[in-house]
């Protein structure tokens, strides 16, 4: 399962208000294979309460962070769009139609209407 975004909104590395952290924590606890891409979240650069929060919730978070969104998408059967980072729309345009996409933020990308595996949730 691949997550595009980890922070609660684009352009920030603040993870403390991100509800997806609890979901990822539960998925990992149940043995799911999780991949995460968020260009704003660099684990080595997190400090203070933000760092403490993520390491308390997911101690080995760096194992699941991918370097590129393409790597996250290519290694995942299911993609979850967590925030509206502009680069995610471009990635989704080129995502194979056999990938299942759960969009939590109503991201706008070409061909979303043509993908039968696309599901919008909570918007």
ZIVENQUI-V182174 format. One record per backbone hydrogen bond with DSSP energy under -0.5 kcal/mol. CO is the residue of the C=O (numbers start at 1). NH is the residue of the N-H. E is the energy in kcal/mol with one decimal. If there is no record, write none. Layout:
CO	NH	E
CO	NH	E
This chain:
1	35	-2.6
2	4	-0.5
2	80	-3.1
3	5	-1.0
3	37	-2.6
4	82	-2.8
4	83	-1.0
9	12	-0.9
13	15	-0.6
14	8	-1.1
15	18	-1.6
17	19	-0.8
18	21	-1.4
19	22	-0.5
19	23	-1.1
20	24	-2.8
21	25	-2.6
22	26	-2.0
23	27	-2.6
24	28	-2.7
25	29	-1.9
26	30	-1.3
27	32	-2.6
28	31	-1.6
32	34	-0.8
35	3	-2.8
36	66	-3.6
37	5	-3.1
38	41	-1.5
40	42	-0.9
41	43	-0.6
42	45	-2.2
42	46	-0.7
43	46	-1.1
47	50	-0.9
47	51	-1.2
48	52	-2.5
49	53	-2.5
50	54	-1.9
51	55	-2.2
52	56	-1.6
53	57	-2.0
54	58	-3.3
58	61	-1.6
60	63	-1.9
61	64	-1.9
61	65	-0.6
64	36	-2.8
68	72	-1.5
69	73	-2.6
70	74	-2.9
71	75	-1.5
73	76	-1.4
77	100	-2.4
78	2	-3.5
79	81	-0.5
79	102	-3.3
80	4	-3.0
80	82	-0.7
81	104	-2.1
83	85	-0.7
85	88	-1.8
85	89	-0.6
86	89	-0.8
86	90	-0.9
87	91	-1.9
88	92	-2.5
89	93	-1.5
90	94	-0.7
91	94	-1.0
92	95	-1.1
96	99	-1.8
100	79	-3.5
100	102	-0.5
101	103	-0.6
101	119	-2.9
102	81	-2.8
102	104	-0.7
103	121	-2.8
107	109	-0.6
109	112	-1.4
111	114	-0.6
111	115	-0.6
112	115	-0.9
114	116	-0.8
115	118	-1.5
117	101	-2.3
119	103	-3.1
